[in-house]
Amino acid sequence: MTEQNFGSLLATDQVKFDLLQQRASDQRQRHKHLAKSLATVRNAVEPFLVSPRETFQRLPKRYLLHGIIALVVPVAFGLSQLPARPVAEPLLPQATTQTADAPLEIGPINLTESSGSGKAGVFPAEASDALSIPLPAESRSETLAPLSINATIVPNAVARVRNGPGLVYDDVTQLKDSKISRLQGGSAIQVVGRYGDWLQVREAEGKPLYWISNELVDLPLNAINAIAEVAKEDIPPPPPPKIGTANIEKLNLRDGPGTNYVKLTALKPGQQLDLLEQYHDWFHVAFGNVNDGWVKAEFLTIGPNVVHRIPVTEKVPDPNPPLVGVANSGLTNVRWGPSKAYEKIAAIQGGEEVDLLARYEDWYKVRLANGEKGWLFSDLLNIEPMVRRRVPLTNNIPALPPPPAPVIIQQPVRYVANQVQKTAKGTITYRAASSPVVQYQQAATRRPAVQYQAPAVRQQAAVRYQAPAVRYQAPAVRYQAPAVRQQAAVRYQAPATSYRSGGVAGTASRYVGSSYVYGGSGPGGFDCSGLTSYIYRQQGIALPHNAAAQYYSSGARVNRGNLAPGDLIFFAGTAGSGISHVGVYAGGGKMIHAATPGRGVEVTNLNSSYWQNHYYGATRPGR
């Protein structure tokens, strides 16, 4: 009986020890949870404590509300994890028989033994102790994430998407193997950051981030102030320039990607070329002011991290275009041969298409719609550069018609009767005299002869004479007054237009009247692309000194009907192949451009037939 009582006492002490061990473990777990909650609060509050003034000035008011929520939730949860007030220990069941003087021997405790063995006197853990710490409804990273603002692309615009804030960064839509397309007008986007005049955007949450010029984005009123500024150290470095160098002697520049295209010129080794686009193993390149063409890739030295960034094109020129031209506006004379000395044989209206058969100097042999053949002066035809280079030359021209026989004009003989005059000294008799017959040759003309009837000579001394009918044609005189350019005391009034990029058209108007200097890009003189690059350099936008390169890299394409003052306008076929001229749109159908050495920088009407026929496209730099 004594042994049974002693065994019951040992079992009771073991249960008490297990309870103490479980309670100590639970207390340690509560302290860990509390420390974790306090660390979360400290991490959220620390940036505000270091520089509270700058932090609050930079963040919008709604961020303050988010921050308060982020602080209150962890604090409230931490307080809820504090230990409750101690509860009195429950009384353990006593054995029915105890021996007060019996010794209590406590041996080693087996901590690995499960407390849930089902033995009598073992209490299960509290239900609240088994719950894990709930996470906040919104994590700290989500709470402090940049605010996104819903916006749209400006209507009627096509926005280029770049991988950095500036024109030096790549147009992502043109990169090789890119599956990203340009954003059309009206497309919905989310704006999450800004840097200067560029916005960091995405198409939807979870989509990649890209950059677009802020002038291509319609934002809600005053929303720009709520967009977080991207730190300079977070801006990616600009990529290397898209340049290749000719590495052989006399590298052929052609007007298309293939040896079946016409050779334009030969390049010297070391010539640097701007890489515009690629087609298989050929590159479309530009150099100088107005030169562009195609070269084979193997003859170029290109640095690393460049080739994959060159846009790939599937649209290449037709190596065998139809040899046709279109007559300019007005009535155009077709002649028998390549000179105004030939007779006119027909006339065609502006816009009528003719087949081009051959070329002799500045004249084209053409076939009209009715099958008749003749010659037209080159200035009277609109011909694409690709076509112009493929019209065959000829020396087989018709001979000029022989001049008509000279017209002999005879001056009639005038007879005067004998006259007798009496004087004081006697009578004087004057004999009749006659003038000799005068002959001379009239210059041959093509105009109808004018008939002239000489008046009858008075009959004297019974002599009757009828002057013969005379054909006489006065020579035609053509006089062209020299064009006088008036420079002194001439004032130019710039068009009253505004431009969102900071007055590009107004800046261009200040240089009207400046000299044209080939290769010039400063106030001392400009060529066409030198003028546009200089003007935009004043606006903080760097453009290449090449018309074709400006078209392919200067900014978003603009439809002709949506031109705004300051847009760049490009023309093809005005000098050489491809894009060969550029100007600044001034509004009201006017363009400011460096025209020719004789005319300098001037204002030109774009509605003239010449500029309409050579119009190629327009861009809006910086977009």
Buried (B, 14 or more C-beta within 10 A) or exposed (E): EEEEBBEBBEEBEBBEEBBEEBEEEBEEEBEEBBEEBBEBBEEBBEEBEEEEEEBEEEBEEEBEEBBEEBBEBBBEBBEEBEEEEEEEEEEEEEBEEEEEEEEEEEEEEEEEEEBEEEEEEBEEEEEEEEEEEEEBEBEEEEBBEBBBBEBBBBEEBBBBBBBBBBBBBBBBBBBEEBEBEBBEBEBEBBBBBBBEBBBBBBBEEEEEBBBBBBBBBBBEEEBBEBBBEBEEEEBEEEBEEBBBBBBBEEBBBBBBBBEEBBEBEEBEEEBEBBBBBBBEEBBBBBBBBBBBBBBBBEBBEBEEEBBEBBBBEEEBBEBEEEBBBBBBBEEBBBBBBBBEEBEEBBEBEBEEBBBBBBBBEEBBBBBBEEEEBBBBBEEBBBBBBBBBBBBEEEEEBEEEEEEEEEBEBEBBEBBBEEEEEEEEEEEEEEEEEEEEEEEEEBEEBEEEEEEEEEEEBEEBEEEEEEBEEBEEBEEEEEEEEEEEEEEEEEEEEBBEBEBEBBBBBBBBBBBBBBBBBEEBBEEEBBBBBBBBBBBBEEBEBEBBBBBBBBBBBBBBBBEEEBBBBBBBBBBBBBBBBBBBBBBBBBBEBBBBBBBEEEBBBBBBEBEEEBBBBBBBBBBBBBB
